Amino acid sequence: MLTLIAFFGLLFLGFPVALTLLAGTIVFILDSDLQVLLSTLPIKLYGAIEQNGLLAIPLFMLLGEVMNRGGLTKRLVSAANVLVGGFRGGLAYVNLLTNAMAASILGSAIAQISVMGKIMIPQMHQRGYSKGFSAAVTAYGGLMGPIIPPSMLMIIYGVLTYQPIAALFVAGILPGILIFLSFTAVIFLVGLFHSLPKEKWQPWKQSAPKLISGLVPGLIPLVVIVGIITGVMTPTESGAVGSIVALFLGLFVYRNIRISEIPEILKSVALSTAIITSLIAAASAFGWVLSFEGVPDRLVEAVLQVTNSALVFLLCINVIIFMLGMFLETISVMIIIVPILLPAVRSLEIDLIHFGVVICLGTVVGLVTPPVGPGLYVAMLQADIPVKEILYWTVPFLMALIGAMVVINVFPVFSVWLPSFCGLV
């Protein structure tokens, strides 16, 4: 109890999550009379980040930073407009498709919602779309980032659970497509009942250069995934190759990045990497202490007393993650909850690749659900609308997302078939 009070007290006071976890670990050690563990705590912290899989994190963050600064998002919007912009409600489809293509670029769902909001919400409003609908499409489209590969959350989950990152990347493809199709179905139905604006297809002479300009950088994530699936590159190597290609395009082809900006880019990547690795180290130490005291074993016993159904367990975990995601950043939620739940997952014989997909999806839903919903808040600010206006339009998207998540939970084949087919598991 004292540990929980210290943890949530420091959290609500605004302490960094890593320091809060470390403080909670020390309080738990002292409260449980386990002072002998204090001498080995620094070794545990260092050992948690001494893993080869963590090398992929700064490389993919560098890839995202370079592509973002290179103005790739606007080019992807132009390419998406050529592909789907002529349908009724075309800009909504453009918004959604761009989010799917940019999923591997920005790395953060909140960052993706913010960037897409600045670009798409004003355009959609000028063309006759309501601000609430535009903001809802932007907010929910941003949720595809953590599931469509390459995904930072998948890398972190793979490190925490010792699962192959390549298999986790591939496991997110079919669930990502399912969620994308669910959202397009919502836009289609809204267009039927609310008469979304009818757009015009662009002439081929004007659209061809835009399509080429947008699809060339958009091929980088595809090359990364194909390289991993075929075994040509490891996830770490693919991140390095993708970063080099993106840097070449930004410096010499599109010329949106200057050589003088490279130190600033590297500094940003280094700081972000330090934040993530400190979270992993602190969470690993916290889980180690809990394991030493037998807390995960007691959790397994409690779960098995309530249910021995893997599906019921997964659905309950989704609810818990939704609630945590309303208050904590997605990476923090994953790092805190995965080590605690892992023994119960293994006891119920849940496939760890499938569980990774479920966890990655669950951690981001809290970003767009009331009462906090930071993703909704960001989209609302970009659209300059009251809460009630965006909440009205989020209902159909939330229902579609929950429906897709239930399908993914009930049918693990969506997560495990493709990695198995590719020989990655």
WOFEN-V541331 format. One record per residue. N is the residue number from 0. SS is DSSP state (hx for helix, st for strand, lp for the rest). Layout:
N|SS / N|SS
This chain:
0|lp / 1|hx / 2|hx / 3|hx / 4|hx / 5|hx / 6|hx / 7|hx / 8|hx / 9|hx / 10|hx / 11|hx / 12|lp / 13|lp / 14|lp / 15|lp / 16|hx / 17|hx / 18|hx / 19|hx / 20|hx / 21|hx / 22|hx / 23|hx / 24|hx / 25|hx / 26|hx / 27|hx / 28|hx / 29|hx / 30|hx / 31|lp / 32|lp / 33|lp / 34|hx / 35|hx / 36|hx / 37|hx / 38|hx / 39|hx / 40|hx / 41|hx / 42|hx / 43|hx / 44|hx / 45|hx / 46|hx / 47|hx / 48|hx / 49|lp / 50|lp / 51|hx / 52|hx / 53|hx / 54|hx / 55|hx / 56|hx / 57|hx / 58|hx / 59|hx / 60|hx / 61|hx / 62|hx / 63|hx / 64|hx / 65|hx / 66|hx / 67|hx / 68|hx / 69|lp / 70|lp / 71|hx / 72|hx / 73|hx / 74|hx / 75|hx / 76|hx / 77|hx / 78|hx / 79|hx / 80|hx / 81|hx / 82|hx / 83|hx / 84|lp / 85|lp / 86|lp / 87|st / 88|lp / 89|hx / 90|hx / 91|hx / 92|hx / 93|hx / 94|hx / 95|hx / 96|hx / 97|hx / 98|hx / 99|hx / 100|hx / 101|lp / 102|hx / 103|hx / 104|hx / 105|hx / 106|lp / 107|lp / 108|hx / 109|hx / 110|hx / 111|hx / 112|hx / 113|hx / 114|hx / 115|hx / 116|hx / 117|hx / 118|hx / 119|hx / 120|hx / 121|hx / 122|hx / 123|hx / 124|hx / 125|hx / 126|lp / 127|lp / 128|lp / 129|lp / 130|hx / 131|hx / 132|hx / 133|hx / 134|hx / 135|hx / 136|hx / 137|hx / 138|hx / 139|hx / 140|hx / 141|hx / 142|hx / 143|hx / 144|lp / 145|lp / 146|lp / 147|lp / 148|lp / 149|lp / 150|lp / 151|hx / 152|hx / 153|hx / 154|hx / 155|hx / 156|hx / 157|hx / 158|hx / 159|hx / 160|hx / 161|lp / 162|lp / 163|lp / 164|hx / 165|hx / 166|hx / 167|hx / 168|hx / 169|hx / 170|hx / 171|hx / 172|hx / 173|hx / 174|hx / 175|hx / 176|hx / 177|hx / 178|hx / 179|hx / 180|hx / 181|hx / 182|hx / 183|hx / 184|hx / 185|hx / 186|hx / 187|hx / 188|hx / 189|hx / 190|hx / 191|hx / 192|hx / 193|hx / 194|lp / 195|lp / 196|lp / 197|st / 198|lp / 199|lp / 200|lp / 201|lp / 202|lp / 203|hx / 204|hx / 205|hx / 206|hx / 207|hx / 208|hx / 209|hx / 210|hx / 211|hx / 212|hx / 213|hx / 214|hx / 215|hx / 216|hx / 217|hx / 218|hx / 219|hx / 220|hx / 221|hx / 222|hx / 223|hx / 224|hx / 225|hx / 226|hx / 227|hx / 228|hx / 229|lp / 230|lp / 231|lp / 232|lp / 233|lp / 234|hx / 235|hx / 236|hx / 237|hx / 238|hx / 239|hx / 240|hx / 241|hx / 242|hx / 243|hx / 244|hx / 245|hx / 246|hx / 247|hx / 248|hx / 249|hx / 250|hx / 251|hx / 252|hx / 253|lp / 254|lp / 255|lp / 256|lp / 257|lp / 258|hx / 259|hx / 260|hx / 261|hx / 262|hx / 263|hx / 264|hx / 265|hx / 266|hx / 267|hx / 268|hx / 269|hx / 270|hx / 271|hx / 272|hx / 273|hx / 274|hx / 275|hx / 276|hx / 277|hx / 278|hx / 279|hx / 280|hx / 281|hx / 282|hx / 283|hx / 284|hx / 285|hx / 286|hx / 287|hx / 288|hx / 289|hx / 290|hx / 291|hx / 292|lp / 293|lp / 294|hx / 295|hx / 296|hx / 297|hx / 298|hx / 299|hx / 300|hx / 301|hx / 302|hx / 303|hx / 304|hx / 305|hx / 306|lp / 307|lp / 308|lp / 309|hx / 310|hx / 311|hx / 312|hx / 313|hx / 314|hx / 315|hx / 316|hx / 317|hx / 318|hx / 319|hx / 320|hx / 321|hx / 322|hx / 323|hx / 324|hx / 325|lp / 326|lp / 327|lp / 328|lp / 329|hx / 330|hx / 331|hx / 332|hx / 333|hx / 334|hx / 335|hx / 336|hx / 337|hx / 338|hx / 339|hx / 340|hx / 341|hx / 342|hx / 343|hx / 344|hx / 345|hx / 346|hx / 347|lp / 348|lp / 349|lp / 350|lp / 351|hx / 352|hx / 353|hx / 354|hx / 355|hx / 356|hx / 357|hx / 358|hx / 359|hx / 360|hx / 361|hx / 362|hx / 363|hx / 364|hx / 365|hx / 366|hx / 367|hx / 368|lp / 369|lp / 370|lp / 371|lp / 372|lp / 373|hx / 374|hx / 375|hx / 376|hx / 377|hx / 378|hx / 379|hx / 380|hx / 381|hx / 382|hx / 383|lp / 384|lp / 385|lp / 386|hx / 387|hx / 388|hx / 389|hx / 390|hx / 391|hx / 392|hx / 393|hx / 394|hx / 395|hx / 396|hx / 397|hx / 398|hx / 399|hx / 400|hx / 401|hx / 402|hx / 403|hx / 404|hx / 405|hx / 406|hx / 407|hx / 408|hx / 409|hx / 410|lp / 411|lp / 412|hx / 413|hx / 414|hx / 415|hx / 416|hx / 417|hx / 418|hx / 419|hx / 420|hx / 421|lp / 422|lp / 423|lp / 424|lp
